[in-house]
């Protein structure tokens, strides 16, 4: 008995623009069922071009994309199982948000009753504004409507390109929670984001691309290492070292002036803080380290001038 | 798919403005004739303007003559040139193309709606002119430019054929603007290209130096429907006009399908 094909399998995908710019160079990637895979890479790494090829919008020079085992070509029937938000959302400005969703859904040849509108509206959280013309929407409302469109019909594969771009923290939180809910309900997600904290929070797996090639892929915990660290600034460094050395679950304490970098081997951050306070140490700063950022910079280098 | 595309267009203010202008012009022409007295023969030749006040049924024929050369071209170029490029400028094109619908089917739906609206423009122009003409000049047998009388029934039947022919004469412009629409994200560029095809063709058609090739210009046979109102005249030019448009439409639409089928959607 053969295993069911993965939701997304990319094989040697290559795209060259104007015969000179090699945007994607033999990209191989597999996204397994139930994964939330973050696609990471510096600007110009080929992330958006890759997503567009996956959706059949851009023709690759070579290679292919299989979605649930079926090759993606423009208009492939298997696209029915895919929801997407690529770049900015796009809607007809003189129609309401709701009418836009309905027309987009029906353009795919399916009945509106099959769209699971309630699930999409929960994501959009637009209330009565859904009846307003799209041109009156704020940036955040447009982004949320775009996500609602992507999840119409409960797609089995969701492809999102910078879904929280330009949103305020509250709206970012709303969209991340919505993506997490979708993933928990069985949707496989491919999420491109330049926000490493977002990938660390939402994704189970990550793939790093640079110069159009896959640099590495794996679970987020594999990429960041299995250990967790916390940075502390305290009132008395010596007293803090002493208190932490007595705490089981702390495997290492390193100086990181003006504070300490504590490697956790089982202890929670709250236990560390409690131990310090109990030891008479004032705690001024507690900061979880973004290890994915460290891993990312190590893999693709620091491109800043 | 066609219903979805039609819904987008009929709920758009632009559609009503375009059709409104098409409806307004024959009313203005009628008012001008009512208050401006009887028209004279332009350039010494009799045409439908010269007999426009003889019967209300002459008015739509005069309006078709007046508007076929430019205003109708602008309106049909607008409907066709905006069809695909308009979606690109809204950012909706890529979302239509991630649906399980072939690009060819999408183009077919958009072209159908553009063609339907273009035909509607010709129909609105004719009906409004007919109503305004009958209200102003009565329901009489028409007088043709050649001075012959024709019964209302016969005139209406020929008017109907003229509407179909004039609508078909726009096929080349519609196809050209539509083709440009698949190639650019700028609606304005595609619309302007469609209008330019009509205008340039008419200008070149009027230059004697092009006598040997003018029969192949897309606008050359646009007025061939006048033969319908001259009993006994051959309709061969109308047939040529139909075939010329067929050739242009086939060529432009062939390129549009080929181009759009291979196009990378980056907008």
Contacts between the chains, C-beta under 8 A, distances in Angstrom:
chain1	res1	chain2	res2	distance
A	52	B	94	7.7
A	52	B	264	7.8
A	52	B	265	7.0
A	52	B	266	7.4
A	55	B	94	7.9
A	55	B	97	8.0
A	55	B	98	4.8
A	56	B	97	7.1
A	56	B	98	7.0
A	57	B	94	5.5
A	57	B	97	5.9
A	57	B	98	6.8
A	57	B	264	7.2
A	57	B	265	4.1
A	57	B	266	7.9
A	58	B	264	4.4
A	58	B	265	6.7
A	58	B	266	7.2
A	59	B	262	6.7
A	59	B	264	6.3
A	74	B	97	6.5
A	74	B	102	6.8
A	74	B	103	5.3
A	74	B	261	7.6
A	75	B	97	7.6
A	75	B	99	7.6
A	75	B	100	6.0
A	75	B	101	5.3
A	75	B	102	3.8
A	75	B	103	6.2
A	75	B	105	7.4
A	76	B	100	6.4
A	77	B	100	4.9
A	78	B	100	7.4
A	79	B	98	5.9
A	79	B	99	6.4
A	79	B	100	4.4
A	80	B	99	8.0
A	80	B	100	4.7
A	82	B	98	7.0
A	84	B	95	7.8
A	84	B	98	5.3
A	86	B	94	6.2
A	86	B	98	7.7
A	87	B	91	7.6
A	87	B	94	7.7
A	88	B	91	5.9
A	89	B	91	7.2
A	90	B	90	5.7
A	90	B	91	2.7
A	90	B	92	4.3
A	90	B	93	7.4
A	90	B	94	6.7
A	90	B	95	5.4
A	91	B	90	7.0
A	91	B	91	7.7
A	91	B	92	6.3
A	92	B	8	5.7
A	92	B	90	6.0
A	92	B	92	6.1
A	93	B	90	6.4
A	94	B	11	6.4
A	94	B	12	5.7
A	94	B	13	6.9
A	95	B	8	7.1
A	95	B	11	6.2
A	99	B	11	7.9
A	103	B	4	4.9
A	103	B	7	6.1
A	103	B	8	6.7
A	104	B	92	7.9
A	104	B	95	6.3
A	104	B	96	7.5
A	104	B	99	7.6
A	106	B	3	7.7
A	106	B	4	5.4
A	107	B	1	6.1
A	107	B	4	4.8
A	107	B	96	5.9
A	107	B	99	5.6
A	107	B	101	6.5
A	108	B	99	3.9
A	108	B	100	5.8
A	108	B	101	6.2
A	109	B	1	7.2
A	109	B	99	7.9
A	109	B	100	7.2
A	109	B	101	6.6
A	149	B	95	7.0
